[in-house]
């Protein structure tokens, strides 16, 4: 049971990304179906698909951190090897985590301000603050994953060969 929970927690971003992407496809299909077959437009599908897409981008950024797929300049990486490279990568991950925590903090402030003014979305009538909340949530999730990577790298438990690096 513990292994199943551990597996789920390690892959939650992937599951959420799949769910969000599937929802996006269904929403876009509904919009096309209603617009061109029934000559009737569902205004809420367009708005909801926009918010689902935004959430998908931010949650998938955390997934990219797990897989080591973020864009980075590798000029210095090509000249540094061994323990020094591990230390440099750890410093980069921790610096990125600190930046994400900083941005997440201000994201929370903006979310709270938006909740206070009770601004709502046009078609769905949702509070805009809840739509904005995905930003600080995902930034803190990215921070957590970066700190996790730094810890695993320092304890030699990070399997760098198992990480996809994008376009090879």
Backbone as JSON, one array per atom type, in Angstrom:
{
  "sequence": "XXXXXXXXXXXXXXXXXXXXXXXXXXXXXXXXXXXXXXXXXXXXXXXXXXXXXXXXXXXXXXXXXXXXXXXXXXXXXXXXXXXXXXXXXXXXXXXXXXXXXXXXXXXXXXXXXXXXXXXXXXXXXXXXXXXXXXXXXXXXXXXXXXXXXXXXXXXXXXXXXXXXXXXX",
  "N": [[0.83, -1.2, 0.0], [1.95, 1.21, 0.8], [3.84, 1.56, -1.22], [2.19, 2.01, -3.43], [0.97, 4.45, -2.78], [3.24, 6.05, -2.64], [4.11, 5.85, -5.31], [1.95, 7.1, -6.59], [2.12, 9.72, -5.51], [4.58, 10.49, -6.53], [3.98, 10.69, -9.17], [1.88, 12.41, -9.54], [1.62, 14.88, -10.91], [1.74, 14.04, -13.54], [-0.63, 12.52, -13.79], [-2.56, 14.51, -13.27], [-1.99, 16.27, -15.37], [-2.65, 14.66, -17.57], [-5.39, 14.35, -17.09], [-6.25, 17.05, -17.26], [-5.51, 17.66, -19.91], [-7.07, 15.84, -21.34], [-9.59, 16.8, -20.6], [-9.47, 19.29, -21.83], [-9.43, 18.57, -24.54], [-11.98, 17.36, -24.76], [-13.64, 19.55, -24.12], [-13.02, 21.33, -26.23], [-13.87, 19.77, -28.38], [-16.62, 19.62, -27.8], [-17.31, 22.32, -28.14], [-16.79, 22.68, -30.89], [-18.56, 20.79, -31.97], [-21.1, 21.75, -31.1], [-21.07, 24.31, -32.25], [-20.77, 23.95, -35.07], [-22.42, 21.82, -35.82], [-24.89, 22.01, -34.44], [-25.37, 24.69, -34.7], [-25.13, 26.42, -32.53], [-23.57, 28.13, -29.99], [-21.62, 27.32, -27.19], [-20.85, 29.3, -24.69], [-19.51, 28.98, -22.28], [-17.77, 26.83, -22.62], [-15.59, 27.74, -24.06], [-14.42, 29.59, -22.3], [-13.91, 27.95, -20.06], [-12.17, 26.07, -21.24], [-9.99, 27.7, -21.72], [-9.12, 28.28, -19.09], [-8.55, 25.7, -18.22], [-6.46, 25.1, -19.95], [-4.52, 26.96, -19.09], [-4.07, 26.03, -16.48], [-3.08, 23.51, -17.15], [-0.64, 24.16, -18.4], [0.85, 25.3, -16.27], [0.88, 23.22, -14.32], [2.1, 21.23, -15.8], [4.6, 22.31, -16.01], [5.78, 21.68, -13.6], [5.95, 18.94, -13.93], [7.83, 18.91, -15.97], [10.05, 19.73, -14.53], [10.49, 17.51, -12.89], [11.24, 15.66, -14.81], [13.5, 16.81, -15.79], [13.41, 18.5, -18.0], [13.38, 21.2, -18.56], [14.32, 24.19, -20.28], [17.69, 25.05, -20.57], [20.88, 26.66, -20.34], [23.72, 25.13, -21.48], [26.43, 25.59, -21.6], [28.37, 25.91, -19.56], [27.94, 23.51, -18.27], [29.03, 21.62, -20.02], [31.73, 21.73, -19.58], [32.19, 21.13, -16.96], [32.53, 18.41, -14.78], [31.63, 15.42, -12.92], [31.72, 15.62, -9.34], [31.73, 18.39, -9.06], [29.95, 19.21, -11.05], [27.62, 18.12, -10.08], [27.31, 19.63, -7.74], [27.04, 22.21, -8.87], [24.64, 21.84, -10.37], [22.9, 21.37, -8.25], [23.0, 23.83, -6.9], [21.88, 25.44, -8.9], [19.29, 24.3, -9.08], [18.33, 24.84, -6.47], [18.46, 27.64, -6.45], [16.6, 28.23, -8.43], [14.36, 27.18, -7.15], [14.12, 28.92, -4.96], [13.51, 31.27, -6.33], [11.03, 30.52, -7.44], [9.53, 30.2, -5.1], [9.52, 32.83, -4.19], [8.13, 34.16, -6.3], [5.77, 32.71, -6.11], [4.84, 33.57, -3.62], [4.1, 36.25, -4.13], [2.18, 35.67, -6.0], [0.23, 34.53, -4.39], [-0.53, 36.8, -2.95], [-1.7, 38.36, -5.01], [-3.78, 36.65, -5.71], [-5.3, 36.65, -3.34], [-6.0, 39.38, -3.22], [-7.6, 39.5, -5.5], [-9.63, 37.78, -4.77], [-10.71, 39.28, -2.71], [-11.87, 41.52, -3.98], [-13.92, 40.35, -5.24], [-14.17, 39.68, -7.97], [-15.56, 38.2, -10.85], [-15.6, 35.52, -13.29], [-16.65, 35.95, -16.7], [-18.44, 34.1, -18.18], [-18.71, 31.73, -16.65], [-19.03, 32.59, -14.05], [-17.37, 32.21, -11.9], [-15.22, 32.94, -9.12], [-12.55, 35.03, -9.84], [-10.24, 34.87, -8.39], [-9.89, 32.19, -7.67], [-9.24, 31.11, -10.1], [-6.82, 32.38, -10.53], [-5.38, 31.19, -8.51], [-4.08, 28.91, -9.32], [-1.57, 29.6, -10.16], [0.26, 30.39, -7.9], [0.03, 27.93, -6.55], [1.08, 26.05, -8.38], [3.68, 27.08, -8.65], [4.71, 26.68, -6.09], [4.59, 23.92, -6.06], [6.42, 23.33, -8.07], [8.69, 24.34, -6.77], [8.85, 22.55, -4.62], [9.41, 20.17, -6.03], [11.88, 20.86, -7.16], [13.49, 21.17, -4.88], [13.32, 18.58, -3.97], [14.65, 17.26, -6.08], [17.22, 18.39, -5.75], [17.91, 17.4, -3.22], [17.88, 14.61, -3.73], [19.92, 14.53, -5.61], [22.15, 15.38, -4.12], [22.34, 13.3, -2.28], [23.07, 11.26, -3.87], [21.0, 9.76, -5.01], [19.58, 10.39, -7.21], [18.69, 9.43, -10.35], [20.16, 10.24, -13.07], [20.27, 9.23, -15.63], [17.77, 8.34, -16.18], [16.22, 10.46, -16.71], [14.43, 12.41, -18.94], [15.57, 14.6, -21.46], [14.42, 16.27, -23.28], [14.71, 17.32, -26.61], [16.68, 15.2, -28.06]],
  "CA": [[0.0, 0.0, 0.0], [2.85, 2.36, 0.88], [4.45, 1.74, -2.54], [1.19, 2.59, -4.33], [0.84, 5.87, -2.41], [4.5, 6.67, -3.05], [4.08, 5.93, -6.77], [0.97, 8.12, -6.94], [2.65, 11.05, -5.16], [5.68, 10.81, -7.43], [3.47, 10.86, -10.53], [0.61, 13.15, -9.5], [1.59, 15.88, -11.97], [1.43, 13.36, -14.79], [-2.05, 12.2, -13.77], [-3.33, 15.76, -13.38], [-1.79, 16.77, -16.73], [-3.46, 13.83, -18.47], [-6.79, 14.71, -16.84], [-6.48, 18.39, -17.8], [-5.42, 17.62, -21.37], [-8.28, 15.14, -21.79], [-10.69, 17.75, -20.43], [-9.32, 20.31, -22.86], [-9.87, 17.97, -25.81], [-13.43, 17.19, -24.7], [-14.25, 20.88, -24.19], [-12.88, 21.85, -27.6], [-14.75, 18.96, -29.23], [-18.0, 20.08, -27.55], [-17.48, 23.63, -28.76], [-16.86, 22.48, -32.34], [-19.8, 20.06, -32.24], [-22.25, 22.64, -30.94], [-21.01, 25.45, -33.15], [-20.92, 23.62, -36.49], [-23.5, 20.85, -36.06], [-26.15, 22.5, -33.91], [-25.42, 26.15, -34.9], [-25.33, 27.02, -31.22], [-22.27, 28.21, -29.33], [-21.58, 27.24, -25.73], [-19.85, 30.3, -24.29], [-18.76, 28.53, -21.12], [-16.71, 25.88, -22.99], [-14.42, 28.51, -24.46], [-13.8, 30.14, -21.09], [-13.39, 26.85, -19.26], [-11.0, 25.5, -21.91], [-8.88, 28.64, -21.49], [-8.62, 28.08, -17.73], [-7.95, 24.36, -18.17], [-5.17, 25.2, -20.64], [-3.6, 27.67, -18.2], [-3.71, 25.09, -15.41], [-2.26, 22.47, -17.77], [0.71, 24.7, -18.61], [1.55, 25.47, -15.0], [1.09, 21.92, -13.68], [3.07, 20.52, -16.62], [5.93, 22.86, -15.71], [6.29, 20.86, -12.5], [6.3, 17.66, -14.55], [9.08, 19.13, -16.69], [11.12, 19.76, -13.52], [10.74, 16.12, -12.49], [11.92, 14.97, -15.91], [14.7, 17.55, -16.18], [13.16, 18.9, -19.38], [13.33, 22.65, -18.74], [15.37, 24.76, -21.11], [18.81, 25.59, -19.8], [22.11, 26.89, -21.08], [24.63, 24.06, -21.08], [27.81, 25.94, -21.92], [29.21, 25.59, -18.4], [27.77, 22.07, -17.99], [29.89, 20.81, -20.88], [33.11, 21.79, -19.1], [32.28, 20.68, -15.57], [32.17, 16.99, -14.66], [31.73, 14.8, -11.6], [31.14, 16.21, -8.14], [31.52, 19.82, -9.28], [28.72, 19.34, -11.83], [26.52, 17.81, -9.16], [27.16, 20.8, -6.87], [26.5, 23.29, -9.69], [23.24, 21.54, -10.65], [22.16, 21.54, -7.0], [22.89, 25.28, -6.69], [20.91, 25.93, -9.89], [17.95, 23.86, -8.66], [17.92, 25.57, -5.26], [18.22, 29.04, -6.85], [15.32, 28.21, -9.15], [13.33, 26.94, -6.13], [13.96, 30.18, -4.21], [12.8, 32.18, -7.23], [9.64, 30.05, -7.53], [8.89, 30.52, -3.81], [9.35, 34.28, -4.2], [7.04, 34.46, -7.23], [4.56, 32.11, -5.53], [4.39, 34.45, -2.54], [3.37, 37.37, -4.74], [1.0, 35.08, -6.62], [-0.78, 34.4, -3.33], [-1.03, 38.15, -2.68], [-2.6, 38.74, -6.1], [-4.96, 35.79, -5.59], [-6.1, 37.16, -2.21], [-6.57, 40.66, -3.64], [-8.66, 39.22, -6.47], [-10.75, 37.22, -4.0], [-11.3, 40.36, -1.91], [-12.71, 42.4, -4.81], [-15.01, 39.5, -5.71], [-14.26, 39.71, -9.42], [-15.98, 36.88, -11.35], [-15.39, 35.25, -14.71], [-17.87, 36.34, -17.4], [-19.39, 33.04, -18.57], [-18.91, 30.73, -15.6], [-19.39, 33.23, -12.79], [-16.45, 31.79, -10.85], [-14.35, 33.98, -8.6], [-11.28, 35.05, -10.57], [-9.18, 34.5, -7.47], [-9.66, 30.75, -7.74], [-8.54, 30.88, -11.36], [-5.45, 32.84, -10.3], [-4.73, 30.37, -7.48], [-3.27, 27.86, -9.92], [-0.2, 30.1, -10.33], [1.09, 30.12, -6.72], [0.02, 26.5, -6.25], [2.04, 25.36, -9.25], [5.03, 27.54, -8.34], [5.15, 25.97, -4.89], [4.79, 22.53, -6.46], [7.71, 23.33, -8.77], [9.71, 24.5, -5.73], [8.95, 21.27, -3.92], [10.1, 19.21, -6.91], [13.28, 21.28, -7.29], [14.16, 20.83, -3.62], [13.39, 17.12, -3.98], [15.75, 16.9, -7.0], [18.49, 18.78, -5.13], [18.18, 16.44, -2.15], [18.23, 13.33, -4.34], [21.22, 14.67, -6.26], [23.18, 15.44, -3.08], [22.46, 11.99, -1.63], [23.38, 10.3, -4.94], [19.84, 8.91, -5.29], [18.94, 10.86, -8.44], [19.13, 8.68, -11.52], [20.19, 11.2, -14.18], [20.09, 8.53, -16.9], [16.34, 8.07, -16.34], [15.55, 11.74, -16.91], [14.39, 12.83, -20.33], [16.09, 15.96, -21.58], [13.81, 16.97, -24.4], [15.04, 16.97, -27.99], [18.03, 14.65, -28.23]],
  "C": [[0.87, 1.26, 0.0], [3.49, 2.63, -0.49], [3.48, 2.37, -3.53], [1.01, 4.08, -4.06], [2.08, 6.63, -2.86], [4.54, 6.87, -4.57], [3.13, 7.03, -7.23], [1.51, 9.52, -6.67], [3.79, 11.46, -6.09], [5.2, 11.11, -8.84], [2.2, 11.7, -10.59], [0.51, 14.21, -10.6], [1.23, 15.25, -13.31], [-0.06, 13.03, -14.87], [-2.91, 13.45, -13.95], [-3.19, 16.33, -14.79], [-2.61, 15.98, -17.74], [-4.94, 14.18, -18.33], [-7.12, 16.08, -17.45], [-6.46, 18.38, -19.33], [-6.63, 16.92, -21.97], [-9.5, 16.05, -21.69], [-10.66, 18.82, -21.51], [-9.79, 19.79, -24.22], [-11.38, 17.83, -25.85], [-14.14, 18.54, -24.82], [-14.17, 21.47, -25.59], [-13.78, 21.08, -28.57], [-16.21, 19.39, -29.05], [-18.27, 21.42, -28.24], [-17.62, 23.5, -30.27], [-18.18, 21.81, -32.71], [-21.01, 20.99, -32.17], [-22.24, 23.79, -31.94], [-21.33, 25.07, -34.59], [-22.03, 22.62, -36.78], [-24.85, 21.42, -35.63], [-26.35, 24.01, -34.1], [-25.72, 26.9, -33.6], [-23.99, 27.0, -30.5], [-22.43, 28.16, -27.82], [-20.48, 28.18, -25.25], [-18.97, 29.8, -23.15], [-17.64, 27.56, -21.49], [-15.44, 26.62, -23.39], [-13.67, 29.05, -23.24], [-13.18, 29.03, -20.25], [-12.16, 26.22, -19.91], [-9.79, 26.4, -21.75], [-8.27, 28.42, -20.1], [-7.99, 26.7, -17.56], [-6.58, 24.38, -18.83], [-4.13, 25.89, -19.76], [-3.13, 26.75, -17.08], [-2.8, 23.99, -15.95], [-0.82, 22.94, -17.95], [1.48, 24.77, -17.3], [1.82, 24.14, -14.3], [2.13, 21.12, -14.47], [4.48, 21.06, -16.43], [6.57, 22.09, -14.56], [6.71, 19.49, -13.01], [7.62, 17.78, -15.31], [10.27, 19.19, -15.72], [11.49, 18.34, -13.12], [11.56, 15.41, -13.55], [13.18, 15.67, -16.37], [14.6, 18.1, -17.59], [13.06, 20.41, -19.57], [14.52, 23.11, -19.57], [16.46, 25.32, -20.21], [20.02, 25.75, -20.7], [23.14, 25.9, -20.57], [26.09, 24.35, -21.38], [28.73, 25.54, -20.78], [29.13, 24.1, -18.1], [28.71, 21.2, -18.8], [31.33, 20.77, -20.39], [33.28, 21.28, -17.68], [31.79, 19.24, -15.48], [32.22, 16.57, -13.19], [31.03, 15.54, -10.49], [30.87, 17.7, -8.32], [30.23, 20.08, -10.08], [27.51, 19.09, -10.94], [26.25, 19.0, -8.23], [26.55, 21.97, -7.64], [25.01, 23.06, -9.99], [22.37, 21.71, -9.41], [21.96, 23.02, -6.7], [21.86, 25.88, -7.65], [19.49, 25.56, -9.48], [17.46, 24.64, -7.45], [17.67, 27.05, -5.56], [16.88, 29.17, -7.56], [14.17, 28.03, -8.16], [13.06, 28.22, -5.33], [13.19, 31.2, -5.05], [11.32, 31.8, -7.33], [8.87, 30.35, -6.23], [8.59, 32.02, -3.74], [8.17, 34.68, -5.09], [5.72, 33.9, -6.7], [3.98, 32.96, -4.42], [3.57, 35.62, -3.1], [2.14, 36.89, -5.5], [-0.13, 34.9, -5.62], [-1.38, 35.77, -3.01], [-2.03, 38.6, -3.75], [-3.89, 37.93, -6.04], [-5.87, 36.31, -4.48], [-6.75, 38.49, -2.57], [-7.75, 40.45, -4.59], [-9.87, 38.61, -5.77], [-11.47, 38.3, -3.21], [-12.23, 41.26, -2.73], [-13.89, 41.65, -5.43], [-15.25, 39.63, -7.21], [-14.61, 38.3, -9.91], [-15.69, 36.76, -12.84], [-16.71, 35.49, -15.45], [-18.88, 35.2, -17.64], [-19.71, 32.08, -17.44], [-19.36, 31.33, -14.28], [-18.53, 32.8, -11.62], [-15.68, 33.01, -10.35], [-13.0, 33.9, -9.32], [-10.1, 34.66, -9.68], [-8.87, 33.02, -7.5], [-8.98, 30.37, -9.04], [-7.07, 31.27, -11.2], [-4.68, 31.93, -9.34], [-3.85, 29.27, -8.06], [-1.81, 28.3, -10.04], [0.64, 29.88, -9.07], [1.14, 28.64, -6.36], [1.07, 25.78, -7.09], [3.47, 25.81, -8.98], [5.57, 26.87, -7.08], [5.37, 24.49, -5.17], [6.12, 22.38, -7.19], [8.84, 23.46, -7.75], [9.94, 23.21, -4.98], [9.72, 20.25, -4.75], [11.57, 19.58, -7.11], [14.08, 20.94, -6.04], [14.33, 19.32, -3.53], [14.54, 16.66, -4.89], [17.11, 17.23, -6.39], [18.88, 17.8, -4.04], [18.61, 15.09, -2.74], [19.59, 13.38, -5.02], [22.35, 14.67, -5.23], [23.39, 14.1, -2.39], [22.75, 10.87, -2.63], [22.24, 9.32, -5.22], [19.12, 9.32, -6.57], [19.54, 10.12, -9.61], [19.05, 9.6, -12.74], [19.97, 10.52, -15.53], [18.63, 8.28, -17.2], [15.54, 9.33, -16.62], [15.59, 12.08, -18.39], [14.84, 14.28, -20.41], [15.57, 16.65, -22.82], [14.27, 16.44, -25.73], [16.47, 16.49, -28.09], [18.27, 14.24, -29.66]]
}
